[in-house]
């Protein structure tokens, strides 16, 4: 089967910890928006009735869907260790959380000397391959105005007033004192590392 004939599938990765489902509101909102944009769906695919959270432990609830629910699984979660970041320029497109991550994975694999990359587009920083990113200027945390993907944790923190948005270039990096990654699984994680610029 060629890639052209594969059905377009999307993904929601939800943090499930000791039976508690985290930030479901934001995952549901993104699911609704993606289905409406990509498939013209008028109905709502309700995620909550399909989630049976394990009572103990930390899991990545992986929901694959398109116009209909495709699959749901619970994967024990171990965070990825990140001690190095590199800025890489790419015109990759990942405006929806596609289940097919081949292009993102290939981009990361092509830079084996670092744990993770920050993708630069049109002169501005966007995201890493697994998370949105934010920088601290001594007063507030700022996240790129135009990320690759509108993440659920990013949306929550912006709505709560804990994040501001702005265009950020690699030339701006010296004015920041800290960098943090955020996604559904890691929450908001401050990294104590240097960023390698190309």
N, C-alpha and C positions, 0 to 999 in steps of 0.2 A: 504494500500500500504506500503510495507516495505521500509526501507531506501535504500536497495540495488537497488530498482527499480526506485527511484526518479531520475529525470534528474539532471545532474550536472549544477548548475547555479552559475553565478558570479555576482558581484556587483560593480558598480562605484557610489560613493557618491560625488556629485559635488556641490560646493558652488555657489548658485545663489543669487545675492544681487542687488535689485533695477534694475532688468532686465539684469544685467551683469553676464556672465558665467565665472567663475574663473578657470584658469589653465587647460583649456580643452586639450591643447597639451599633457600634461602628463597623463591625464586620457585616451585619445585616444591611446597613446603609450602603456600603460599597457593593455588596452583592446585588442589591436592587438597581443601583446606578449602572453597574457593568452590564447586567442583563438587558436593561432598557436601551443602553447605548449600542451594544453589539448585536443584540437579537431583536430589538424592538419589542421586548416583552412588556406586556401591560399588567401581568399578574405579579405576585410576589412569591418568591421561593423562600418560605419560612424555614430558617435554619434550626431554630430552637427545638422543634419536635423531633428532629433527627439526631440530636446530640444526647448520648447517654454517657455522662462523664464518669470515668473510673473514680472510685471513692478515695483511693490512696495513690499518691505519687504525682509527679509532674509529667504531663503529656502534651504532645503537639497534636491537636485535633485537626486532621487534614481533610478538608472537604473539597472534593472536585465536582464541578458543576458546569452546566451550559444553560440551555433553556430549561433543562430538568436536572435534578440531582443525579450525579454519576456514581460517586462513592464517598464513603466516610471511613476514616481509620484513626486509631489512636496510637501514636508512636512515642515511646519513652524519650524524654528530651535530655540531651546533653549539649550544653552551650559550646559553640565554636570558640576556640582560643584565638584571640587576635592580639598580636604584639607588634604588627607592622602594617602600615597603610601606604599605598602608592597612588598618586593621581595619574589616571590614564584617560586619554582623549578617545571618545568613541561616539558614533551616531546611532548607537543601539536604541531600539524602541521597546519600551516596556510600560506603556501607559495604563495597562490593566494587569492584574495579577494572573498572568497566564500560567497554566499548569506546565506548559512546555518552557523550560528555562535553559534550553540548549545554548542559546546565544550568550546569555549571562555567564553560564558555566564555562563556555569556551573562552570568553574574554578573561576570566579569572585564571584559568589554566595556562593561558599564554603569558602569565606573569608569575612564574613559580617561585620567585625569590621573596614574595610577600604573602602574608596571610589573607589580605583583603585589599581591594582597590576602591578608590573614589573615582567615579566616572564624571569626566568633564565634557560638557557639550556647549558649543558656541561660546567658549571662553568662561563658562560658569560651572561651578561644582553642582552635582545633582545628588546622587546616592552612592552607596556601596552596592555590591551584588545581593546582599542579604538584608540591608537595613537603610532607613533614612538616617541622615547625619545632622548634627548640630554643633555649633561652635560657641564658646563662651568668651565674651569680650571684657570681662571684669564686672559687668553689671547685669547682663542678661544673656540668655541662650538664643542663638539665631540659627534658623534652619533655611536651606535654600528655598527661594520662592518657587522655583520650577524643578521639582524633584522628578526622577524617572517615574516613580509610583507614588500615588497619594496613599501613604500608609495609615493604618488605623490608629496606632499609637501617636503618630505625628498629628493626626486630626484631633485626637483627644487633648493633647497637650497644648495645641494652638487654641482650641476652644476654651480651655481652662486658663488661658492667659500666661502659661508657663513658657511658651515659645513665641518668638517673633519671626517673621519671614523677611528675607532680603536676598538680592542677588549677591552671590559670594564668588569671587575669583581666587585663584591660587595666590595672586599678588596680595590679597587681603589677609592671608593666613598669619603673618607676623603680628597682627593686632589682636589675635585671639590667644587665650591662655590654656584653653582646654578643648577637647573634642569628645563628642559622645555619639554613640549609635543607639538607634531605637527601632524596635519592631515588636510585634505581638508577643513574642516569646521572651525576649530579654528585657522588655520594658524600656527604661532609659538608662543606659550604661555608660558611665564616664570612663574613657580610656586614658591611661598615662603613657602615651607613646608619641613619637615623632612621625610626621607625615613626609613621605618621600615625594618630591616633585620631579617630574620627568625632565 
